[in-house]
Amino acid sequence: MIFGLTRQYAWTAVPLTGFCIGWFLDCKETERMTMFRDKSALYGRTLKEGEKPSWP
């Protein structure tokens, strides 16, 4: 036991930390990809006034 941390803590903290980092990176990738919304050559189209993008 170092600084009050036990093996049980490590078995919980390590996967939880990995999940949080993955979630953060996924959100950042979604933000980055928003600049390409509805602009693909295959699926792109002109949006009508006030129409929402095809994906968030």
C-alpha positions as CSV (number, residue, x, y, z in Angstrom):
1,M,0.0,0.0,0.0
2,I,1.6,3.2,-1.2
3,F,0.0,6.5,-0.2
4,G,-3.2,4.7,0.9
5,L,-3.8,3.2,-2.6
6,T,-4.7,-0.5,-2.7
7,R,-4.9,-3.1,-5.5
8,Q,-8.7,-2.7,-5.4
9,Y,-8.3,1.0,-6.1
10,A,-6.0,0.3,-9.0
11,W,-8.5,-2.2,-10.5
12,T,-11.1,0.5,-10.6
13,A,-9.1,3.6,-11.3
14,V,-7.1,2.4,-14.3
15,P,-10.1,1.2,-16.5
16,L,-12.1,4.2,-15.4
17,T,-9.3,6.6,-16.4
18,G,-8.9,4.8,-19.8
19,F,-12.7,5.2,-20.4
20,C,-12.6,8.9,-19.6
21,I,-9.6,9.6,-21.8
22,G,-11.3,7.7,-24.7
23,W,-14.5,9.6,-24.2
24,F,-12.7,12.9,-24.3
25,L,-10.8,12.0,-27.5
26,D,-14.0,10.8,-29.1
27,C,-15.7,14.1,-28.3
28,K,-12.8,16.0,-29.7
29,E,-12.9,13.9,-32.9
30,T,-16.6,14.6,-33.3
31,E,-15.9,18.4,-32.9
32,R,-13.2,18.2,-35.5
33,M,-15.4,16.3,-38.0
34,T,-18.2,18.9,-37.8
35,M,-16.5,21.0,-40.3
36,F,-17.2,18.3,-42.9
37,R,-20.9,18.0,-42.3
38,D,-23.0,17.5,-45.4
39,K,-20.0,18.3,-47.7
40,S,-19.2,14.8,-49.0
41,A,-19.4,14.2,-52.7
42,L,-21.6,11.2,-52.2
43,Y,-24.0,12.4,-49.5
44,G,-23.5,16.2,-49.6
45,R,-26.5,18.5,-50.3
46,T,-27.5,22.1,-49.8
47,L,-29.4,22.6,-46.6
48,K,-32.6,24.6,-46.6
49,E,-33.0,27.7,-44.5
50,G,-33.2,26.7,-40.8
51,E,-32.7,23.0,-41.5
52,K,-30.5,21.1,-39.0
53,P,-27.4,19.2,-40.2
54,S,-27.8,15.5,-40.9
55,W,-25.8,14.5,-37.8
56,P,-24.8,16.2,-34.6
